Amino acid sequence: MVTLIIVLLVVWAVLAILGFAIKGLLWLAIIGLILFVITAIIGWLRRSGSKG
């Protein structure tokens, strides 16, 4: 599960970087950032939930 979250975070980060690098794809950067944040929050919640 942790591996999947790490892979998703990398993919979303790459999408965000590509979106900012290519001005016409600003929407891709926004979607990448949103998905990155959501995935990070889900991963953090699942990780902290399993420790307790």
mmCIF file as Biopython writes it, N, C-alpha, C and O atoms, coordinates in Angstrom:
data_model
#
loop_
_atom_site.group_PDB
_atom_site.id
_atom_site.type_symbol
_atom_site.label_atom_id
_atom_site.label_alt_id
_atom_site.label_comp_id
_atom_site.label_asym_id
_atom_site.label_entity_id
_atom_site.label_seq_id
_atom_site.pdbx_PDB_ins_code
_atom_site.Cartn_x
_atom_site.Cartn_y
_atom_site.Cartn_z
_atom_site.occupancy
_atom_site.B_iso_or_equiv
_atom_site.auth_seq_id
_atom_site.auth_asym_id
_atom_site.pdbx_PDB_model_num
ATOM 1   N N  . MET A ? 1  ? 0.824  -1.191 0.000   1.0 0.0 1  A 1 
ATOM 2   C CA . MET A ? 1  ? 0.000  0.000  0.000   1.0 0.0 1  A 1 
ATOM 3   C C  . MET A ? 1  ? 0.867  1.253  0.000   1.0 0.0 1  A 1 
ATOM 4   O O  . MET A ? 1  ? 0.563  2.221  -0.697  1.0 0.0 1  A 1 
ATOM 5   N N  . VAL A ? 2  ? 1.932  1.235  0.772   1.0 0.0 2  A 1 
ATOM 6   C CA . VAL A ? 2  ? 2.826  2.390  0.831   1.0 0.0 2  A 1 
ATOM 7   C C  . VAL A ? 2  ? 3.490  2.606  -0.524  1.0 0.0 2  A 1 
ATOM 8   O O  . VAL A ? 2  ? 3.670  3.745  -0.955  1.0 0.0 2  A 1 
ATOM 9   N N  . THR A ? 3  ? 3.851  1.526  -1.188  1.0 0.0 3  A 1 
ATOM 10  C CA . THR A ? 3  ? 4.479  1.635  -2.508  1.0 0.0 3  A 1 
ATOM 11  C C  . THR A ? 3  ? 3.528  2.282  -3.506  1.0 0.0 3  A 1 
ATOM 12  O O  . THR A ? 3  ? 3.946  3.116  -4.308  1.0 0.0 3  A 1 
ATOM 13  N N  . LEU A ? 4  ? 2.266  1.908  -3.463  1.0 0.0 4  A 1 
ATOM 14  C CA . LEU A ? 4  ? 1.271  2.488  -4.364  1.0 0.0 4  A 1 
ATOM 15  C C  . LEU A ? 4  ? 1.133  3.986  -4.127  1.0 0.0 4  A 1 
ATOM 16  O O  . LEU A ? 4  ? 1.065  4.759  -5.083  1.0 0.0 4  A 1 
ATOM 17  N N  . ILE A ? 5  ? 1.092  4.397  -2.890  1.0 0.0 5  A 1 
ATOM 18  C CA . ILE A ? 5  ? 0.960  5.820  -2.572  1.0 0.0 5  A 1 
ATOM 19  C C  . ILE A ? 5  ? 2.189  6.586  -3.036  1.0 0.0 5  A 1 
ATOM 20  O O  . ILE A ? 5  ? 2.063  7.692  -3.563  1.0 0.0 5  A 1 
ATOM 21  N N  . ILE A ? 6  ? 3.369  6.020  -2.850  1.0 0.0 6  A 1 
ATOM 22  C CA . ILE A ? 6  ? 4.592  6.685  -3.303  1.0 0.0 6  A 1 
ATOM 23  C C  . ILE A ? 6  ? 4.600  6.823  -4.821  1.0 0.0 6  A 1 
ATOM 24  O O  . ILE A ? 6  ? 4.969  7.872  -5.349  1.0 0.0 6  A 1 
ATOM 25  N N  . VAL A ? 7  ? 4.194  5.773  -5.519  1.0 0.0 7  A 1 
ATOM 26  C CA . VAL A ? 7  ? 4.134  5.832  -6.988  1.0 0.0 7  A 1 
ATOM 27  C C  . VAL A ? 7  ? 3.142  6.899  -7.439  1.0 0.0 7  A 1 
ATOM 28  O O  . VAL A ? 7  ? 3.437  7.672  -8.351  1.0 0.0 7  A 1 
ATOM 29  N N  . LEU A ? 8  ? 1.978  6.947  -6.814  1.0 0.0 8  A 1 
ATOM 30  C CA . LEU A ? 8  ? 0.988  7.964  -7.169  1.0 0.0 8  A 1 
ATOM 31  C C  . LEU A ? 8  ? 1.512  9.371  -6.908  1.0 0.0 8  A 1 
ATOM 32  O O  . LEU A ? 8  ? 1.295  10.271 -7.719  1.0 0.0 8  A 1 
ATOM 33  N N  . LEU A ? 9  ? 2.196  9.570  -5.787  1.0 0.0 9  A 1 
ATOM 34  C CA . LEU A ? 9  ? 2.748  10.889 -5.483  1.0 0.0 9  A 1 
ATOM 35  C C  . LEU A ? 9  ? 3.762  11.313 -6.542  1.0 0.0 9  A 1 
ATOM 36  O O  . LEU A ? 9  ? 3.790  12.475 -6.948  1.0 0.0 9  A 1 
ATOM 37  N N  . VAL A ? 10 ? 4.586  10.379 -6.986  1.0 0.0 10 A 1 
ATOM 38  C CA . VAL A ? 10 ? 5.574  10.694 -8.028  1.0 0.0 10 A 1 
ATOM 39  C C  . VAL A ? 10 ? 4.873  11.052 -9.335  1.0 0.0 10 A 1 
ATOM 40  O O  . VAL A ? 10 ? 5.254  12.015 -10.002 1.0 0.0 10 A 1 
ATOM 41  N N  . VAL A ? 11 ? 3.853  10.282 -9.701  1.0 0.0 11 A 1 
ATOM 42  C CA . VAL A ? 11 ? 3.122  10.563 -10.944 1.0 0.0 11 A 1 
ATOM 43  C C  . VAL A ? 11 ? 2.465  11.934 -10.879 1.0 0.0 11 A 1 
ATOM 44  O O  . VAL A ? 11 ? 2.551  12.700 -11.838 1.0 0.0 11 A 1 
ATOM 45  N N  . TRP A ? 12 ? 1.813  12.258 -9.774  1.0 0.0 12 A 1 
ATOM 46  C CA . TRP A ? 12 ? 1.145  13.556 -9.650  1.0 0.0 12 A 1 
ATOM 47  C C  . TRP A ? 12 ? 2.165  14.688 -9.674  1.0 0.0 12 A 1 
ATOM 48  O O  . TRP A ? 12 ? 1.898  15.739 -10.257 1.0 0.0 12 A 1 
ATOM 49  N N  . ALA A ? 13 ? 3.317  14.497 -9.057  1.0 0.0 13 A 1 
ATOM 50  C CA . ALA A ? 13 ? 4.353  15.533 -9.073  1.0 0.0 13 A 1 
ATOM 51  C C  . ALA A ? 13 ? 4.867  15.768 -10.493 1.0 0.0 13 A 1 
ATOM 52  O O  . ALA A ? 13 ? 5.083  16.912 -10.893 1.0 0.0 13 A 1 
ATOM 53  N N  . VAL A ? 14 ? 5.062  14.698 -11.250 1.0 0.0 14 A 1 
ATOM 54  C CA . VAL A ? 14 ? 5.517  14.836 -12.639 1.0 0.0 14 A 1 
ATOM 55  C C  . VAL A ? 14 ? 4.470  15.570 -13.469 1.0 0.0 14 A 1 
ATOM 56  O O  . VAL A ? 14 ? 4.816  16.438 -14.271 1.0 0.0 14 A 1 
ATOM 57  N N  . LEU A ? 15 ? 3.198  15.236 -13.287 1.0 0.0 15 A 1 
ATOM 58  C CA . LEU A ? 15 ? 2.140  15.938 -14.014 1.0 0.0 15 A 1 
ATOM 59  C C  . LEU A ? 15 ? 2.126  17.424 -13.678 1.0 0.0 15 A 1 
ATOM 60  O O  . LEU A ? 15 ? 1.951  18.261 -14.564 1.0 0.0 15 A 1 
ATOM 61  N N  . ALA A ? 16 ? 2.308  17.753 -12.410 1.0 0.0 16 A 1 
ATOM 62  C CA . ALA A ? 16 ? 2.320  19.156 -12.008 1.0 0.0 16 A 1 
ATOM 63  C C  . ALA A ? 16 ? 3.505  19.891 -12.624 1.0 0.0 16 A 1 
ATOM 64  O O  . ALA A ? 16 ? 3.356  21.016 -13.100 1.0 0.0 16 A 1 
ATOM 65  N N  . ILE A ? 17 ? 4.669  19.271 -12.618 1.0 0.0 17 A 1 
ATOM 66  C CA . ILE A ? 17 ? 5.865  19.905 -13.191 1.0 0.0 17 A 1 
ATOM 67  C C  . ILE A ? 17 ? 5.690  20.112 -14.689 1.0 0.0 17 A 1 
ATOM 68  O O  . ILE A ? 17 ? 6.033  21.174 -15.210 1.0 0.0 17 A 1 
ATOM 69  N N  . LEU A ? 18 ? 5.163  19.115 -15.387 1.0 0.0 18 A 1 
ATOM 70  C CA . LEU A ? 18 ? 4.919  19.258 -16.827 1.0 0.0 18 A 1 
ATOM 71  C C  . LEU A ? 18 ? 3.913  20.369 -17.104 1.0 0.0 18 A 1 
ATOM 72  O O  . LEU A ? 18 ? 4.070  21.133 -18.056 1.0 0.0 18 A 1 
ATOM 73  N N  . GLY A ? 19 ? 2.899  20.455 -16.286 1.0 0.0 19 A 1 
ATOM 74  C CA . GLY A ? 19 ? 1.891  21.500 -16.463 1.0 0.0 19 A 1 
ATOM 75  C C  . GLY A ? 19 ? 2.463  22.891 -16.300 1.0 0.0 19 A 1 
ATOM 76  O O  . GLY A ? 19 ? 2.096  23.804 -17.039 1.0 0.0 19 A 1 
ATOM 77  N N  . PHE A ? 20 ? 3.361  23.067 -15.340 1.0 0.0 20 A 1 
ATOM 78  C CA . PHE A ? 20 ? 3.979  24.380 -15.146 1.0 0.0 20 A 1 
ATOM 79  C C  . PHE A ? 20 ? 5.026  24.664 -16.219 1.0 0.0 20 A 1 
ATOM 80  O O  . PHE A ? 20 ? 5.229  25.822 -16.586 1.0 0.0 20 A 1 
ATOM 81  N N  . ALA A ? 21 ? 5.691  23.629 -16.726 1.0 0.0 21 A 1 
ATOM 82  C CA . ALA A ? 21 ? 6.725  23.819 -17.741 1.0 0.0 21 A 1 
ATOM 83  C C  . ALA A ? 21 ? 6.121  24.216 -19.086 1.0 0.0 21 A 1 
ATOM 84  O O  . ALA A ? 21 ? 6.702  25.015 -19.820 1.0 0.0 21 A 1 
ATOM 85  N N  . ILE A ? 22 ? 4.973  23.666 -19.400 1.0 0.0 22 A 1 
ATOM 86  C CA . ILE A ? 22 ? 4.305  23.969 -20.666 1.0 0.0 22 A 1 
ATOM 87  C C  . ILE A ? 22 ? 3.110  24.864 -20.345 1.0 0.0 22 A 1 
ATOM 88  O O  . ILE A ? 22 ? 2.127  24.410 -19.759 1.0 0.0 22 A 1 
ATOM 89  N N  . LYS A ? 23 ? 3.197  26.126 -20.727 1.0 0.0 23 A 1 
ATOM 90  C CA . LYS A ? 23 ? 2.191  27.107 -20.323 1.0 0.0 23 A 1 
ATOM 91  C C  . LYS A ? 23 ? 0.777  26.722 -20.729 1.0 0.0 23 A 1 
ATOM 92  O O  . LYS A ? 23 ? -0.172 27.020 -20.003 1.0 0.0 23 A 1 
ATOM 93  N N  . GLY A ? 24 ? 0.616  26.072 -21.864 1.0 0.0 24 A 1 
ATOM 94  C CA . GLY A ? 24 ? -0.713 25.684 -22.318 1.0 0.0 24 A 1 
ATOM 95  C C  . GLY A ? 24 ? -1.344 24.594 -21.471 1.0 0.0 24 A 1 
ATOM 96  O O  . GLY A ? 24 ? -2.548 24.352 -21.560 1.0 0.0 24 A 1 
ATOM 97  N N  . LEU A ? 25 ? -0.544 23.940 -20.656 1.0 0.0 25 A 1 
ATOM 98  C CA . LEU A ? 25 ? -1.054 22.837 -19.842 1.0 0.0 25 A 1 
ATOM 99  C C  . LEU A ? 25 ? -1.135 23.212 -18.364 1.0 0.0 25 A 1 
ATOM 100 O O  . LEU A ? 25 ? -0.875 22.385 -17.491 1.0 0.0 25 A 1 
ATOM 101 N N  . LEU A ? 26 ? -1.492 24.448 -18.096 1.0 0.0 26 A 1 
ATOM 102 C CA . LEU A ? 26 ? -1.614 24.893 -16.707 1.0 0.0 26 A 1 
ATOM 103 C C  . LEU A ? 26 ? -2.676 24.080 -15.970 1.0 0.0 26 A 1 
ATOM 104 O O  . LEU A ? 26 ? -2.547 23.822 -14.774 1.0 0.0 26 A 1 
ATOM 105 N N  . TRP A ? 27 ? -3.717 23.682 -16.683 1.0 0.0 27 A 1 
ATOM 106 C CA . TRP A ? 27 ? -4.763 22.866 -16.067 1.0 0.0 27 A 1 
ATOM 107 C C  . TRP A ? 27 ? -4.198 21.537 -15.578 1.0 0.0 27 A 1 
ATOM 108 O O  . TRP A ? 27 ? -4.646 20.999 -14.565 1.0 0.0 27 A 1 
ATOM 109 N N  . LEU A ? 28 ? -3.207 21.007 -16.307 1.0 0.0 28 A 1 
ATOM 110 C CA . LEU A ? 28 ? -2.580 19.752 -15.903 1.0 0.0 28 A 1 
ATOM 111 C C  . LEU A ? 28 ? -1.813 19.936 -14.590 1.0 0.0 28 A 1 
ATOM 112 O O  . LEU A ? 28 ? -1.807 19.048 -13.737 1.0 0.0 28 A 1 
ATOM 113 N N  . ALA A ? 29 ? -1.173 21.082 -14.438 1.0 0.0 29 A 1 
ATOM 114 C CA . ALA A ? 29 ? -0.453 21.371 -13.199 1.0 0.0 29 A 1 
ATOM 115 C C  . ALA A ? 29 ? -1.416 21.458 -12.022 1.0 0.0 29 A 1 
ATOM 116 O O  . ALA A ? 29 ? -1.137 20.939 -10.942 1.0 0.0 29 A 1 
ATOM 117 N N  . ILE A ? 30 ? -2.540 22.111 -12.235 1.0 0.0 30 A 1 
ATOM 118 C CA . ILE A ? 30 ? -3.520 22.257 -11.158 1.0 0.0 30 A 1 
ATOM 119 C C  . ILE A ? 30 ? -4.075 20.894 -10.755 1.0 0.0 30 A 1 
ATOM 120 O O  . ILE A ? 30 ? -4.180 20.591 -9.567  1.0 0.0 30 A 1 
ATOM 121 N N  . ILE A ? 31 ? -4.428 20.079 -11.735 1.0 0.0 31 A 1 
ATOM 122 C CA . ILE A ? 31 ? -4.940 18.735 -11.433 1.0 0.0 31 A 1 
ATOM 123 C C  . ILE A ? 31 ? -3.869 17.897 -10.738 1.0 0.0 31 A 1 
ATOM 124 O O  . ILE A ? 31 ? -4.163 17.174 -9.786  1.0 0.0 31 A 1 
ATOM 125 N N  . GLY A ? 32 ? -2.626 17.995 -11.214 1.0 0.0 32 A 1 
ATOM 126 C CA . GLY A ? 32 ? -1.534 17.252 -10.593 1.0 0.0 32 A 1 
ATOM 127 C C  . GLY A ? 32 ? -1.323 17.641 -9.140  1.0 0.0 32 A 1 
ATOM 128 O O  . GLY A ? 32 ? -1.119 16.779 -8.285  1.0 0.0 32 A 1 
ATOM 129 N N  . LEU A ? 33 ? -1.372 18.941 -8.858  1.0 0.0 33 A 1 
ATOM 130 C CA . LEU A ? 33 ? -1.203 19.403 -7.476  1.0 0.0 33 A 1 
ATOM 131 C C  . LEU A ? 33 ? -2.349 18.944 -6.583  1.0 0.0 33 A 1 
ATOM 132 O O  . LEU A ? 33 ? -2.127 18.513 -5.452  1.0 0.0 33 A 1 
ATOM 133 N N  . ILE A ? 34 ? -3.568 19.036 -7.090  1.0 0.0 34 A 1 
ATOM 134 C CA . ILE A ? 34 ? -4.724 18.601 -6.303  1.0 0.0 34 A 1 
ATOM 135 C C  . ILE A ? 34 ? -4.636 17.108 -5.992  1.0 0.0 34 A 1 
ATOM 136 O O  . ILE A ? 34 ? -4.844 16.696 -4.851  1.0 0.0 34 A 1 
ATOM 137 N N  . LEU A ? 35 ? -4.327 16.304 -7.001  1.0 0.0 35 A 1 
ATOM 138 C CA . LEU A ? 35 ? -4.211 14.861 -6.781  1.0 0.0 35 A 1 
ATOM 139 C C  . LEU A ? 35 ? -3.047 14.519 -5.858  1.0 0.0 35 A 1 
ATOM 140 O O  . LEU A ? 35 ? -3.141 13.582 -5.066  1.0 0.0 35 A 1 
ATOM 141 N N  . PHE A ? 36 ? -1.947 15.273 -5.952  1.0 0.0 36 A 1 
ATOM 142 C CA . PHE A ? 36 ? -0.803 15.057 -5.073  1.0 0.0 36 A 1 
ATOM 143 C C  . PHE A ? 36 ? -1.206 15.283 -3.619  1.0 0.0 36 A 1 
ATOM 144 O O  . PHE A ? 36 ? -0.904 14.464 -2.751  1.0 0.0 36 A 1 
ATOM 145 N N  . VAL A ? 37 ? -1.885 16.387 -3.361  1.0 0.0 37 A 1 
ATOM 146 C CA . VAL A ? 37 ? -2.291 16.714 -1.990  1.0 0.0 37 A 1 
ATOM 147 C C  . VAL A ? 37 ? -3.284 15.678 -1.459  1.0 0.0 37 A 1 
ATOM 148 O O  . VAL A ? 37 ? -3.162 15.235 -0.317  1.0 0.0 37 A 1 
ATOM 149 N N  . ILE A ? 38 ? -4.257 15.294 -2.273  1.0 0.0 38 A 1 
ATOM 150 C CA . ILE A ? 38 ? -5.245 14.308 -1.834  1.0 0.0 38 A 1 
ATOM 151 C C  . ILE A ? 38 ? -4.581 12.968 -1.524  1.0 0.0 38 A 1 
ATOM 152 O O  . ILE A ? 38 ? -4.884 12.342 -0.508  1.0 0.0 38 A 1 
ATOM 153 N N  . THR A ? 39 ? -3.680 12.533 -2.394  1.0 0.0 39 A 1 
ATOM 154 C CA . THR A ? 39 ? -2.990 11.263 -2.170  1.0 0.0 39 A 1 
ATOM 155 C C  . THR A ? 39 ? -2.115 11.319 -0.921  1.0 0.0 39 A 1 
ATOM 156 O O  . THR A ? 39 ? -2.058 10.351 -0.162  1.0 0.0 39 A 1 
ATOM 157 N N  . ALA A ? 40 ? -1.440 12.435 -0.706  1.0 0.0 40 A 1 
ATOM 158 C CA . ALA A ? 40 ? -0.606 12.583 0.485   1.0 0.0 40 A 1 
ATOM 159 C C  . ALA A ? 40 ? -1.452 12.538 1.758   1.0 0.0 40 A 1 
ATOM 160 O O  . ALA A ? 40 ? -1.057 11.917 2.744   1.0 0.0 40 A 1 
ATOM 161 N N  . ILE A ? 41 ? -2.599 13.188 1.738   1.0 0.0 41 A 1 
ATOM 162 C CA . ILE A ? 41 ? -3.480 13.185 2.907   1.0 0.0 41 A 1 
ATOM 163 C C  . ILE A ? 41 ? -4.002 11.777 3.182   1.0 0.0 41 A 1 
ATOM 164 O O  . ILE A ? 41 ? -4.008 11.329 4.329   1.0 0.0 41 A 1 
ATOM 165 N N  . ILE A ? 42 ? -4.437 11.082 2.139   1.0 0.0 42 A 1 
ATOM 166 C CA . ILE A ? 42 ? -4.940 9.712  2.314   1.0 0.0 42 A 1 
ATOM 167 C C  . ILE A ? 42 ? -3.841 8.804  2.857   1.0 0.0 42 A 1 
ATOM 168 O O  . ILE A ? 42 ? -4.085 8.006  3.762   1.0 0.0 42 A 1 
ATOM 169 N N  . GLY A ? 43 ? -2.642 8.920  2.314   1.0 0.0 43 A 1 
ATOM 170 C CA . GLY A ? 43 ? -1.527 8.111  2.800   1.0 0.0 43 A 1 
ATOM 171 C C  . GLY A ? 43 ? -1.188 8.408  4.243   1.0 0.0 43 A 1 
ATOM 172 O O  . GLY A ? 43 ? -0.905 7.494  5.017   1.0 0.0 43 A 1 
ATOM 173 N N  . TRP A ? 44 ? -1.213 9.679  4.614   1.0 0.0 44 A 1 
ATOM 174 C CA . TRP A ? 44 ? -0.903 10.067 5.986   1.0 0.0 44 A 1 
ATOM 175 C C  . TRP A ? 44 ? -1.969 9.550  6.947   1.0 0.0 44 A 1 
ATOM 176 O O  . TRP A ? 44 ? -1.648 9.063  8.031   1.0 0.0 44 A 1 
ATOM 177 N N  . LEU A ? 45 ? -3.238 9.657  6.548   1.0 0.0 45 A 1 
ATOM 178 C CA . LEU A ? 45 ? -4.320 9.183  7.410   1.0 0.0 45 A 1 
ATOM 179 C C  . LEU A ? 45 ? -4.267 7.669  7.596   1.0 0.0 45 A 1 
ATOM 180 O O  . LEU A ? 45 ? -4.467 7.176  8.706   1.0 0.0 45 A 1 
ATOM 181 N N  . ARG A ? 46 ? -4.003 6.935  6.533   1.0 0.0 46 A 1 
ATOM 182 C CA . ARG A ? 46 ? -3.926 5.471  6.645   1.0 0.0 46 A 1 
ATOM 183 C C  . ARG A ? 46 ? -2.722 5.043  7.462   1.0 0.0 46 A 1 
ATOM 184 O O  . ARG A ? 46 ? -2.788 4.076  8.221   1.0 0.0 46 A 1 
ATOM 185 N N  . ARG A ? 47 ? -1.626 5.761  7.305   1.0 0.0 47 A 1 
ATOM 186 C CA . ARG A ? 47 ? -0.421 5.408  8.061   1.0 0.0 47 A 1 
ATOM 187 C C  . ARG A ? 47 ? -0.609 5.703  9.545   1.0 0.0 47 A 1 
ATOM 188 O O  . ARG A ? 47 ? -0.245 4.881  10.386  1.0 0.0 47 A 1 
ATOM 189 N N  . SER A ? 48 ? -1.175 6.867  9.880   1.0 0.0 48 A 1 
ATOM 190 C CA . SER A ? 48 ? -1.373 7.207  11.284  1.0 0.0 48 A 1 
ATOM 191 C C  . SER A ? 48 ? -2.476 6.352  11.899  1.0 0.0 48 A 1 
ATOM 192 O O  . SER A ? 48 ? -2.446 6.083  13.100  1.0 0.0 48 A 1 
ATOM 193 N N  . GLY A ? 49 ? -3.441 5.925  11.106  1.0 0.0 49 A 1 
ATOM 194 C CA . GLY A ? 49 ? -4.510 5.064  11.606  1.0 0.0 49 A 1 
ATOM 195 C C  . GLY A ? 49 ? -4.031 3.666  11.930  1.0 0.0 49 A 1 
ATOM 196 O O  . GLY A ? 49 ? -4.546 3.035  12.853  1.0 0.0 49 A 1 
ATOM 197 N N  . SER A ? 50 ? -3.053 3.169  11.187  1.0 0.0 50 A 1 
ATOM 198 C CA . SER A ? 50 ? -2.568 1.811  11.427  1.0 0.0 50 A 1 
ATOM 199 C C  . SER A ? 50 ? -1.618 1.744  12.618  1.0 0.0 50 A 1 
ATOM 200 O O  . SER A ? 50 ? -1.420 0.667  13.180  1.0 0.0 50 A 1 
ATOM 201 N N  . LYS A ? 51 ? -1.031 2.863  13.011  1.0 0.0 51 A 1 
ATOM 202 C CA . LYS A ? 51 ? -0.122 2.864  14.163  1.0 0.0 51 A 1 
ATOM 203 C C  . LYS A ? 51 ? -0.890 2.815  15.477  1.0 0.0 51 A 1 
ATOM 204 O O  . LYS A ? 51 ? -0.428 2.214  16.448  1.0 0.0 51 A 1 
ATOM 205 N N  . GLY A ? 52 ? -2.060 3.445  15.510  1.0 0.0 52 A 1 
ATOM 206 C CA . GLY A ? 52 ? -2.817 3.594  16.738  1.0 0.0 52 A 1 
ATOM 207 C C  . GLY A ? 52 ? -3.451 2.344  17.191  1.0 0.0 52 A 1 
ATOM 208 O O  . GLY A ? 52 ? -4.124 2.331  18.222  1.0 0.0 52 A 1 
#
